[in-house]
Amino acid sequence: MSRSGWRWWAWPSELRRGGVLGMNRRNAMYILPHNPRRNYARLDDKVLTKQICDQHAIPVPQTIAVLSRQGDVQICDQHAIPVPQTIAVLSRQGDVRRFADVVGARDEFVVKPAAGSEGRGILVIDRRQDNGWVTSSGQLLSASDMHYHLTDLLAGLYSLGGRPDRVLIEQRITRHTALSGVAVGGTPDVRVILYRTVPAMAMIRLPTRQSRGRANLHQGAVAAGIDLSTGRTLGGVHLSRVIDAHPDTGERISGLSIPQWSQLLHCAIRLARCLEMGYLGIDFVLDEQRGPIVLEANARPGLAIQLANRQGLVHRLAAIDRLLAKSAPHTVADALPDQECELAARLAASLAQLSSEPTA
């Protein structure tokens, strides 16, 4: 289209032809039919998600202490897989006054709501000072500031539906050096959308100064799509605008190779099966020493991943339905867990070729 005829919007018919998935269609055709309501708690509560991962040897930040409703500290068994530690889980207002004792002399840790969303309420602590703690964005928090924030978290200010919540205090993960040039003040994360336990689309979210070190698109992080078959990044998007370089560092966003990509996909497939949800998003961080680690799962993943990949989800989801139909009777649902991982990974690698085919 000529420059004089350029427009920044698209007609609904053009979006449909491009396979763009909207919220109403996502809810009606994929979330409601494929996500049993009884299983939502497994994803909405990060503590339950971690317990399920632990039962199935899927790497997650490990809980080493729980402040129970009775105020007792319960020490959990150490897991065989070397993973970052979740320092504590706070479950009642009375636990707040013991926060300083729980974190001790640690310089770095993360505070987050157990049932939060969109990165709201998360504090990334960069270092400790005599008069409090300093966040990754340089903000100084006194003891009273921290107590006030913890009280808000427990009261449900940042939780889904505003219900009373628990607070996770986690060890800060060491950012993988392969991604250091495209992340500012924080740790990138990778989101994988899975449909019927098959990876359908993926992106990496990169912190910026504007996002204050958080890998959250709503707060100004950069997103880049990921080729499922190779694990290499595509172009980027920042605040809904297409970009080729990180806005802070100037480093190219496309062509990055995601470390241990095959391992990450296999963990996503295994967790999707364990959670028994047919349409979900799973978020990972890449630790320098331990590789891919599950952060959380989401039963209602956002749709911005389509912008990051510059492609709609509808054609890919339809391609997965066709691929699973062709693979009968050896479908992903009927396969043994190990066979399922291999089959789902092969199907995901085929999407690049088949997702552009017209739907039946």
C-alpha positions in Angstrom: 0.0 0.0 0.0 1.3 3.5 -0.9 2.3 5.8 1.9 -0.7 8.1 1.1 -3.0 5.1 1.4 -1.4 3.8 4.7 -3.7 3.2 7.7 -2.9 2.1 11.2 -6.0 -0.1 11.6 -7.5 -3.1 9.9 -11.0 -4.1 8.8 -12.5 -7.0 10.8 -12.6 -9.1 7.5 -8.8 -8.5 7.2 -8.2 -9.7 10.7 -10.3 -12.8 10.1 -8.3 -13.6 7.0 -5.1 -13.2 8.9 -6.3 -15.6 11.5 -6.2 -13.1 14.4 -7.8 -14.6 17.5 -10.0 -12.2 19.5 -11.0 -12.5 23.1 -14.6 -13.6 22.5 -13.6 -16.3 20.1 -10.8 -17.4 22.4 -13.2 -17.7 25.3 -16.0 -19.4 23.5 -14.1 -21.8 21.2 -11.0 -22.7 23.2 -11.1 -21.8 26.9 -14.6 -22.9 27.8 -14.7 -26.2 25.8 -11.1 -27.3 26.7 -10.5 -25.9 30.3 -12.5 -27.7 33.0 -13.6 -25.2 35.6 -12.6 -27.6 38.4 -9.0 -27.3 37.3 -8.6 -23.5 37.3 -7.3 -23.4 40.8 -4.3 -25.4 39.7 -3.2 -22.5 37.5 -4.6 -19.4 39.4 -2.7 -20.3 42.6 1.0 -20.4 42.0 1.6 -22.4 45.1 -0.6 -25.3 43.8 1.1 -25.1 40.4 4.5 -25.5 42.0 3.2 -28.5 44.0 2.0 -30.2 40.8 5.3 -29.5 39.1 7.2 -30.9 42.1 5.1 -34.1 42.0 6.1 -34.6 38.3 9.7 -33.6 38.5 9.2 -30.4 36.5 11.7 -27.7 37.5 10.2 -24.8 39.5 11.4 -22.4 42.1 11.4 -24.6 45.2 9.6 -23.8 48.4 11.9 -24.2 51.5 9.6 -22.7 54.1 5.9 -22.0 54.6 4.5 -19.6 57.1 1.2 -21.5 57.9 -2.0 -20.0 59.2 -1.0 -21.0 62.7 2.2 -19.0 62.3 4.6 -22.0 62.4 7.5 -22.3 59.9 7.3 -25.7 58.1 10.5 -26.7 56.3 9.8 -28.6 53.1 11.8 -31.6 51.8 14.6 -30.8 49.3 13.9 -31.8 45.7 16.3 -33.8 43.7 16.3 -31.3 40.8 18.6 -28.3 41.4 16.2 -25.3 41.2 16.0 -21.8 42.7 14.4 -21.6 46.1 11.1 -20.1 47.1 12.1 -18.7 50.4 8.7 -18.6 52.0 4.9 -18.4 51.5 3.1 -15.9 53.7 -0.6 -16.7 54.3 -1.8 -14.4 57.0 -1.4 -10.8 58.1 0.4 -11.9 61.3 3.3 -13.2 59.1 4.2 -9.7 57.9 6.0 -8.7 61.1 8.4 -11.6 60.7 9.3 -10.8 57.1 12.8 -9.4 58.0 13.6 -12.6 59.9 12.4 -14.8 57.0 14.5 -13.0 54.3 17.5 -12.7 56.7 20.6 -11.2 55.2 19.6 -12.0 51.6 20.4 -9.2 49.1 18.2 -10.4 46.2 14.7 -11.9 46.2 11.3 -11.5 44.6 8.0 -10.8 46.3 4.8 -11.7 44.4 1.1 -12.5 44.9 0.3 -16.2 44.6 -2.9 -15.4 42.5 -1.8 -12.3 40.8 -1.8 -11.5 37.1 -0.1 -9.2 34.5 2.9 -8.8 36.8 1.0 -6.5 39.2 2.2 -6.4 42.8 5.6 -8.0 42.0 8.7 -6.5 43.7 12.2 -7.5 42.5 14.7 -6.7 45.2 18.2 -5.9 44.0 20.0 -5.3 47.3 19.7 -4.8 51.0 20.6 -1.6 52.8 20.6 -0.6 56.5 17.4 1.4 56.0 15.5 -1.1 53.8 15.7 -2.7 50.4 16.4 -1.4 46.9 14.3 -2.7 44.0 15.8 -3.5 40.5 14.5 -0.1 39.3 16.4 1.7 42.1 13.5 2.5 44.4 14.2 2.4 48.1 11.7 0.6 50.3 11.8 1.0 54.1 10.6 -1.7 56.4 7.2 0.1 56.8 6.9 0.4 53.0 7.5 -3.4 52.6 5.1 -4.2 55.4 2.4 -2.0 53.7 2.9 -3.8 50.4 2.8 -7.2 51.9 -0.5 -6.3 53.7 -1.9 -5.2 50.4 -0.9 -8.5 48.7 -2.5 -10.6 51.5 -5.6 -8.5 51.4 -6.0 -9.4 47.7 -5.3 -6.0 46.1 -3.5 -7.6 43.2 -5.2 -11.1 43.1 -7.7 -12.4 40.6 -11.2 -11.3 41.7 -9.8 -9.3 44.7 -9.9 -12.4 47.0 -7.5 -12.7 50.0 -4.2 -14.0 48.7 -0.9 -15.5 49.8 2.6 -14.0 49.2 5.5 -15.9 47.6 9.0 -14.8 48.5 11.3 -16.3 45.9 15.0 -16.3 45.2 15.9 -14.0 42.3 16.9 -16.1 39.3 20.3 -15.5 37.6 19.7 -14.2 34.1 21.2 -16.3 31.3 24.2 -14.5 29.7 22.9 -15.3 26.2 20.1 -12.8 26.8 22.0 -10.1 28.7 22.2 -7.7 25.8 18.4 -7.6 25.3 17.2 -7.3 28.9 17.6 -4.2 31.2 17.2 -4.4 35.0 15.5 -7.8 35.1 15.1 -11.3 33.8 13.4 -12.2 30.5 10.7 -14.8 30.4 9.4 -17.1 27.7 5.6 -17.8 27.2 4.4 -20.8 25.4 0.7 -21.2 24.3 -0.4 -24.8 24.2 -3.5 -26.2 22.7 -4.5 -29.8 23.4 -1.0 -30.2 24.9 0.7 -29.1 21.6 2.8 -25.9 21.6 1.0 -23.5 19.3 3.0 -20.2 19.6 5.7 -18.8 21.8 7.4 -15.5 22.6 10.0 -14.0 24.8 9.4 -10.9 26.9 12.3 -8.6 27.5 12.5 -6.1 30.4 13.2 -2.4 29.6 13.9 0.7 31.7 10.2 1.6 31.1 9.0 -1.7 32.5 11.3 -1.2 35.6 13.0 -4.6 35.0 9.7 -6.5 34.7 9.0 -8.8 31.7 5.5 -7.5 31.4 4.1 -6.1 28.1 1.5 -3.9 29.8 4.3 -2.1 31.7 6.5 -1.5 28.7 8.5 -4.7 28.1 9.5 -5.8 24.6 8.0 -9.0 23.0 9.6 -11.1 20.3 8.1 -14.2 18.7 9.9 -17.5 18.7 10.1 -20.0 15.8 8.8 -23.2 17.4 11.0 -25.5 15.3 14.3 -23.7 15.8 13.9 -21.7 19.0 15.2 -18.5 17.3 13.5 -15.2 17.8 11.6 -13.2 15.2 11.2 -9.4 15.1 10.0 -7.5 18.1 7.1 -5.4 19.3 7.1 -2.6 21.9 3.9 -0.9 23.1 2.2 -2.3 20.0 4.8 -0.9 17.6 7.0 -3.1 15.5 10.7 -2.7 16.3 14.0 -4.4 15.3 16.2 -3.4 18.2 15.9 -3.2 21.9 14.9 0.4 22.8 17.5 0.7 25.6 20.5 -1.3 24.4 20.1 -1.1 20.7 20.8 -4.8 20.3 19.0 -6.7 17.5 16.0 -8.6 18.8 15.6 -11.1 15.9 17.9 -14.1 15.4 18.5 -14.8 19.1 18.8 -18.5 19.9 16.8 -19.4 23.1 19.0 -21.6 25.3 17.8 -25.2 25.8 14.8 -24.7 23.7 13.9 -28.4 23.3 14.0 -28.9 27.0 11.8 -25.9 27.6 9.2 -27.2 25.1 9.2 -30.7 26.7 8.6 -29.2 30.2 5.7 -27.2 28.8 4.1 -30.2 27.2 4.5 -32.3 30.4 3.0 -29.6 32.6 0.1 -29.0 30.2 -0.8 -32.7 30.5 -0.4 -32.7 34.3 -2.7 -29.6 34.7 -5.3 -31.2 32.4 -6.1 -27.9 30.6 -6.6 -27.9 26.9 -5.7 -24.2 26.3 -3.2 -22.4 28.4 0.0 -20.4 28.6 3.1 -21.4 30.5 5.8 -19.0 31.5 9.5 -19.9 31.9 12.6 -18.1 33.0 16.1 -19.2 31.8 18.5 -19.6 34.7 22.2 -19.5 33.9 23.0 -22.6 35.8 19.7 -24.6 35.8 18.1 -23.8 32.4 14.4 -23.5 31.9 12.3 -23.1 35.1 8.5 -22.8 35.2 7.3 -19.5 36.7 3.6 -20.0 36.3 0.7 -21.2 34.2 -2.2 -19.2 32.9 -5.7 -20.5 32.0 -6.5 -17.2 30.2 -3.3 -16.2 28.4 -3.4 -12.8 26.6 -3.5 -12.4 22.9 -0.5 -10.0 22.4 1.6 -13.1 21.5 0.1 -12.7 18.0 1.6 -9.2 17.7 5.0 -10.6 18.8 4.8 -13.4 16.1 3.2 -11.1 13.6 0.7 -13.9 12.9 -2.7 -14.9 14.1 -3.4 -17.9 16.3 -6.5 -19.2 14.5 -4.7 -20.9 11.7 -2.2 -22.5 14.1 -4.9 -23.9 16.3 -6.8 -25.2 13.3 -3.6 -26.8 12.1 -3.2 -28.6 15.5 -6.7 -30.0 15.2 -5.9 -31.3 11.7 -2.6 -32.8 12.8 -4.2 -34.6 15.7 -6.9 -35.9 13.5 -4.4 -37.3 11.1 -2.4 -38.9 13.9 -5.3 -41.0 15.2 -5.4 -43.5 16.8 -2.0 -42.4 18.2 -3.2 -39.0 19.4 -1.5 -37.0 22.1 -4.3 -37.7 24.5 -3.9 -41.5 24.1 -0.1 -41.6 24.2 2.0 -42.5 27.2 3.6 -39.5 28.8 7.0 -39.9 27.1 5.5 -40.7 23.8 3.2 -37.7 24.1 6.1 -35.3 24.6 7.8 -36.6 21.5 4.6 -36.5 19.4 3.6 -33.0 20.6 7.1 -31.7 19.9 7.0 -33.1 16.4 3.6 -31.6 15.8 4.7 -28.2 17.1 7.7 -28.3 14.7 5.3 -28.9 11.8 3.2 -25.8 12.5 5.4 -23.4 10.5 4.5 -25.3 7.3 0.9 -26.2 8.1 -0.5 -23.2 9.9 -0.6 -21.2 6.7 -2.9 -23.8 5.1 -6.6 -22.6 4.8 -8.9 -24.1 7.4 -11.4 -26.8 6.3 
